[in-house]
Amino acid sequence: MINYAFDKLKLRRLMIPAFATNKGSNGLAKSLDFTFEGILRQAVKCKATGKIHDENVWGLLRKEWKG
């Protein structure tokens, strides 16, 4: 999917937003070599619970991708 985004769609960067408390999503972003770019405080309201969450932002530039 990442190869397709960079090679076929010619995107310059990809971004993954994840609840700060979501270890699975944050771990996946890290394992895919995305760079942690920061925290958006109280940025997202969960549709299921109505609770407000901080959001981690992960980014990957085309020139950083090793695929």
C-alpha positions in Angstrom: 0.0 0.0 0.0 2.8 2.4 0.9 4.6 1.5 -2.4 1.5 2.2 -4.3 1.0 5.6 -2.6 4.5 6.7 -3.4 5.2 5.0 -6.7 1.8 5.2 -8.5 0.0 8.1 -6.8 3.3 10.1 -6.5 2.4 11.3 -3.0 5.1 13.2 -1.2 4.2 12.2 2.3 1.9 10.0 4.3 0.4 10.6 7.7 -1.1 8.3 10.3 -3.2 9.8 13.1 -3.7 7.6 16.2 -5.2 8.0 19.6 -2.3 8.6 22.0 -3.5 5.7 24.1 -3.8 3.2 21.2 -0.6 1.1 21.6 -1.4 -1.1 18.5 -1.8 1.8 16.0 1.2 3.7 17.4 3.3 0.5 17.3 2.3 -0.2 13.7 3.3 3.3 12.6 6.6 3.0 14.3 7.2 -0.5 12.8 6.6 0.9 9.4 9.3 3.5 10.0 6.9 6.5 10.3 8.4 9.4 12.3 6.6 10.6 15.4 5.8 14.3 14.6 3.9 15.3 17.7 0.7 15.2 19.8 -2.5 17.1 19.0 -4.0 17.7 22.5 -7.7 17.0 22.9 -8.0 16.7 19.1 -10.4 13.9 18.5 -13.8 12.8 19.9 -14.3 9.1 19.9 -17.6 8.3 18.1 -18.1 5.1 20.1 -17.6 6.6 23.6 -17.9 10.3 23.2 -14.6 10.8 25.0 -12.0 13.3 23.9 -8.6 12.0 23.1 -5.1 13.3 22.4 -3.9 12.3 18.9 -0.4 11.2 17.9 0.7 12.2 14.5 3.1 10.0 12.5 4.6 11.0 9.1 6.6 9.3 6.4 8.3 11.1 3.5 8.8 9.4 0.1 12.6 9.9 0.4 12.5 8.1 3.8 10.7 5.0 2.5 12.9 1.9 2.1 10.3 -0.1 0.2 
